[in-house]
């Protein structure tokens, strides 16, 4: 999935273990661990953009990502939760 994240420019704003422009993927995984509906909410954020959860900087929609790719990326990100 790291290759897909690179190809789709996700790593321009995110990294697995530290904040770049957006939060670290590990922080996302920790925040949403076990929360009902989190996966679909994050898929929607990837596809349509989002603002407010992590501060005022908006996450733009990634129009280069398909719904299947978004789900795969989010599943991978949520799997990074170290508290599991």
JOPEHU-V981375 format. One record per backbone hydrogen bond with DSSP energy under -1.0 kcal/mol. CO is the residue of the C=O (numbers start at 0). NH is the residue of the N-H. If there is no record, write none. Layout:
[[CO/NH] [CO/NH]]
//
This chain:
[[0/4] [1/5] [2/6] [3/7] [4/9] [5/8] [8/11] [9/12] [9/13] [12/20] [12/21] [14/24] [15/25] [21/19] [23/27] [24/28] [25/29] [26/30] [27/31] [31/34] [34/37] [36/40] [37/41] [38/42] [39/43] [40/44] [41/45] [42/46] [43/47] [44/48] [45/61] [49/58] [54/51] [58/49] [61/64] [65/69] [66/70] [67/71] [68/72] [69/73] [70/74] [71/75] [72/76] [73/77] [74/78] [76/79] [77/80] [80/83]]
//
